[in-house]
């Protein structure tokens, strides 16, 4: 088994690759990145975005599915064309969905069946956190729900990149990976976030998540992520391997937030969570 120095050396090598922008994705993921860049252009129109999104079937399907979910379509009127679907979800949600294609592609880049299985579970955890963050932002922390959704989608991006590179470092994920919790996750996560050109506000929220301190009352985007991460029914497999799995879970949150309020949020959000989860799993 590799010693502590080997672990840090591997982590430094992975971080350096991300920092140099050496993250290669298939063509369809490049389209998703083009969509994200197009959204930064203030003159970009829905017509232009519709044509661009249409060239990436995975993203196009996800846009329509999310637009027809209960979260964005409480009236139940089905949208079948991209233009109306984009009008319904808005540019901020499209930005999150475009980056979700990139994150999902990292899942497929994992080399071994074991690592791919871990990445699949990490994506399941990610989608739960993203959807719960959106609900918590609306009901409790009063943050922008779409910013919370976006932050949830990317909150494990460092972990996905670690898994995509793990085959180059066979000893990296054997046994407990206590190096990952906090400093390691932040080190890789910062490099990947920067390489993808994600907003500073998202990085600031992730810094709160990596620090792990939940402020009371919970009012920031980082607090929103921490709450969603704790409430997600599927835990990150990397958190478990790091030996920093949950200790108190929802019981602790009951005491901090109030059992009645927490139960109300989760009950009212159940249908929205279920519908968005299904849309994101496409």
C-alpha angles and dihedrals in degrees: 000000000000117000126235093268091053091051093053091044090054091048091050091050092050091047092049092053091052092046090054089053093245094151110127120194133180120262096266090057090051087058089055089052090050089054090052091050092047089055089061089062109092090207094055112122133207089246092057092046092048091056092047095046090048090064091063109060095191093054093041092053092047092050092053094043093051092045089056095046120108090250092065101020110044090155092062095231105148119228116207104171127071097233095057091041091054091047089053099048098036132216096288093058091045088055089055093046092049092053090045088064089054092048091046090052090057086061090062093048093069109114108214129050088242093054092044089053090052090048091050090053090046089055090050089052090047095053092049091051093047094051094043091048090056092051095044091049090056098042108031120009096033094222124144102287093212092051088051091049091051092047090051092052092054101033093101097038091117090053092051090051091049090053092046089057099036094097089067089058106043095184095049100093100031113117122341117348100203088159089071102063112091108337099036095045091046092048095055094033094056092051094049093045090052093046090053092048095235121172122275090235089063092048090050090054091049091051088060090049093049090048089053098211114135112205120216119250091036107223110140133084088248091054088050091055093047092052093047092048091052094046097046108114091217115062124213109263088218091057089053093049091049089060090240099109121145119296107178104011121172092351091066091047090052089061095043100044103020127265094241095052093044092049090048092052093049094044095048091045097047097099093042091050092049095049096046092045090056091048093050094049093066 
